[in-house]
Amino acid sequence: MNLMKFELKKMLTTRVMIISMVGVFLLNLYSVLLGEQYDPSVYCASAPALQTEISRLQEEMEYFAGEINAQWAEKYRGEANAIRNDPANFVSDEEKEHIRRDVYGNLTDEAFDEIGNFKYLRESVLHSREYQKYEDAEFSARFYELAERTGLTLAETYRYRFPGEKGDVLAAKAEKMYGYMANEYTAYYNYDWGWHKFRNLHLTYPFTIGLIILIALAPLFASEYSGKTDALLLSSKHGKKRLIHAKIGAGFLFAALSWAIVTLTNIVLVFSIYGTQGADAYWQDWMVNWSPFPWNQLQITLVTLATSFLGALLVAGFIMLLSAFSKSQFIALLTGIILLLLPIFSFAFSGSELFQRIYNFLPTRVLTAFVIWQDFSPVYLFGRAVHIQHIIIVFSFAIIMAGIFGCFYKFKNHQVEN
């Protein structure tokens, strides 16, 4: 235990580490308070009306809070249609003629009529909060329809791409999971901005938690090589076993503490600002997130926490392994930096399904957590469809264990230079 405390003290008391931790804290604080996608000029810490706008958003969304079912959809669709069908909200007859002639002139009369009275609404009505608040609710009313459509589309795609047993197995898995969401699962609507905000902060984890883990652990073994202290350590009383165990234990403990401090800070800040309402709301958006997992906001957030914690340990194990196999701190740091920066350049390979699958196994990808749970990506394995997310979790545990044994045996058995 004393050896582990000594190693932790070495990590925490260097000038570089202190500066890095301060920088990470400021970056994390900025990320927490940065505006969301709705309107960065309003929803950020510098906006005087921040709490007023959040309160208004909560009030608007909580108006629709409840179980999404036929009665729920009919009620709010009816209220929206009442606004659309009110002649007082229409443009003038001259503007109606202009709309028909110049805006929709290429449509047939039948197609033009199908658009409905939406096309005649005045701009002031169309962009009013009273009307716009129904847009999200009307989209959410299609939850079960979109779940079923997603499952059928994926099933059709698998059967087309993989004729035979593989395609049938993958297609059946898609139909089963999305069929459950479409026909048996109960989705709820509510204000849930705090939960979204908290999960989205995990996208910064490679550059906050990942960065301080890299700076702390890259020198763990490499500094002993470059400083020529490895011979002294390995010939000491506890150098062959206990010291190495202490280094590895301190490395994982540092990673766990770093994750805990940043995550707890985010929990306190985010939910105190944006509220905890909406734990029961669904989390799919059906555009970039068509997850087949029937979880609500609380459940996916708990999964995110567990996954990101595993990711922090995975990053630590990977960095320690780099340190054990590197002859200098510079090489370990450079390789680690490349690992941390990979998420930035992933867009360059967005068209490659193989790259995206491999990319999801990277330590920094696991650290970002919720992103690996956003889609349906099964693997055909031994005649069954296995979720790639489950394979990633098992793989992560295996790499952590490999890192522990690899670090131990590499440092213990390496040839000391004269």
Long-range contacts (C-beta under 8 A, 24 or more apart in sequence): 3-238, 3-242, 3-243, 3-246, 4-246, 4-249, 4-250, 4-253, 6-246, 7-220, 7-246, 7-247, 7-250, 7-251, 8-250, 8-253, 8-254, 11-216, 11-217, 11-220, 11-250, 11-254, 12-216, 12-254, 16-215, 17-212, 17-215, 17-216, 20-211, 20-212, 20-215, 21-212, 24-208, 24-209, 24-211, 24-212, 24-262, 25-265, 27-204, 27-207, 27-208, 28-201, 28-204, 28-208, 28-262, 28-265, 28-266, 29-269, 31-201, 31-204, 31-208, 32-197, 32-201, 32-265, 32-266, 32-269, 32-270, 32-273, 33-269, 33-273, 36-193, 36-196, 36-197, 50-273, 51-273, 54-193, 54-273, 54-274, 54-275, 56-129, 57-191, 57-193, 58-191, 58-193, 58-275, 58-277, 60-129, 60-133, 60-191, 61-133, 61-136, 61-189, 61-190, 61-191, 61-192, 61-193, 61-278, 62-190, 62-191, 62-277, 63-133, 64-133, 64-136, 64-137, 64-140, 64-189, 64-190, 65-188, 65-189, 65-190, 65-191, 66-188, 66-189, 66-190, 67-186, 67-187, 67-188, 68-140, 68-141, 68-143, 68-144, 68-186, 68-187, 68-188, 68-189, 68-282, 69-186, 72-141, 72-189, 73-138, 73-141, 76-134, 76-137, 76-138, 76-141, 77-138, 77-141, 79-134, 80-131, 80-134, 80-137, 80-138, 83-121, 83-125, 83-130, 83-131, 83-134, 84-116, 84-117, 84-118, 84-121, 85-117, 89-121, 89-122, 89-125, 90-117, 90-120, 90-121, 90-122, 91-120, 91-121, 91-122, 96-120, 137-189, 140-187, 140-189, 140-282, 143-187, 143-282, 143-284, 144-181, 144-182, 144-183, 144-187, 145-182, 146-284, 146-286, 147-178, 147-181, 147-182, 147-185, 147-284, 148-178, 148-179, 148-182, 148-183, 150-178, 150-286, 150-290, 150-376, 151-175, 151-177, 151-178, 151-179, 151-181, 151-182, 151-292, 152-178, 154-178, 154-376, 162-380, 165-383, 166-380, 169-380, 169-383, 169-384, 169-385, 170-378, 170-380, 170-385, 172-385, 173-378, 173-385, 174-292, 174-376, 174-378, 177-292, 177-376, 178-292, 178-376, 180-294, 181-292, 181-294, 185-294, 187-282, 188-280, 188-281, 188-282, 188-296, 189-281, 189-282, 190-277, 190-278, 190-280, 190-281, 191-275, 191-277, 191-278, 191-281, 192-277, 192-278, 192-279, 192-281, 192-283, 192-297, 193-274, 193-275, 193-278, 194-270, 194-271, 194-273, 194-274, 194-275, 194-276, 194-277, 194-278, 195-278, 195-279, 195-281, 195-283, 195-297, 195-298, 195-301, 196-297, 197-270, 197-274, 198-266, 198-267, 198-270, 198-271, 198-301, 199-300, 199-301, 199-304, 199-369, 199-370, 201-266, 201-270, 202-304, 202-308, 202-367, 202-368, 202-369, 202-370, 202-371, 203-343, 203-368, 203-371, 205-262, 205-308, 205-311, 205-312, 205-364, 205-367, 205-368, 205-369, 206-315, 206-340, 206-343, 206-364, 206-367, 206-368, 207-340, 208-262, 209-255, 209-258, 209-259, 209-262, 209-312, 209-315, 209-367, 210-315, 210-339, 210-340, 210-363, 210-364, 210-367, 211-340, 212-258, 213-254, 213-255, 213-258, 213-312, 213-315, 213-316, 213-319, 214-315, 214-319, 214-333, 214-336, 214-337, 214-339, 214-340, 215-333, 216-251, 216-254, 216-258, 217-251, 217-254, 217-255, 217-316, 217-319, 217-320, 217-323, 218-319, 218-322, 218-323, 218-329, 218-332, 218-333, 218-336, 219-323, 219-329, 219-332, 220-247, 220-251, 220-319, 220-320, 220-323, 220-324, 221-247, 221-320, 221-323, 221-324, 221-326, 221-407, 221-410, 221-411, 222-323, 222-324, 222-326, 222-327, 222-328, 222-329, 222-331, 222-332, 223-329, 224-411, 225-326, 225-327, 225-328, 226-327, 226-328, 226-329, 228-417, 230-411, 230-414, 230-416, 231-416, 234-411, 234-412, 234-416, 240-412, 241-412, 244-407, 244-408, 244-411, 244-412, 245-408, 247-320, 247-407, 247-411, 248-320, 248-404, 248-407, 248-408, 251-316, 251-319, 251-320, 252-313, 252-316, 252-317, 254-316, 255-312, 255-313, 255-315, 255-316, 256-309, 256-312, 256-313, 258-312, 259-308, 259-309, 259-312, 263-305, 263-308, 288-374, 289-374, 289-375, 290-374, 290-375, 290-376, 291-373, 291-374, 291-375, 291-376, 292-376, 293-373, 300-370, 300-373, 303-369, 303-370, 303-373, 304-369, 304-370, 304-373, 305-369, 307-366, 307-369, 307-370, 307-372, 307-373, 307-393, 308-366, 308-367, 308-368, 308-369, 310-366, 310-393, 310-396, 310-397, 311-363, 311-364, 311-365, 311-366, 311-367, 311-368, 311-369, 311-396, 312-367, 313-400, 314-363, 314-366, 314-367, 314-396, 314-399, 314-400, 315-339, 315-363, 315-364, 315-367, 317-363, 317-399, 317-400, 317-402, 317-403, 317-404, 318-363, 318-399, 318-403, 320-403, 320-407, 321-402, 321-403, 321-406, 321-407, 321-410, 323-407, 324-406, 324-407, 324-410, 324-411, 325-406, 325-410, 339-363, 339-364, 340-364, 343-368, 357-388, 360-388, 360-392, 361-392, 361-395, 361-396, 363-396, 363-399, 366-392, 366-396
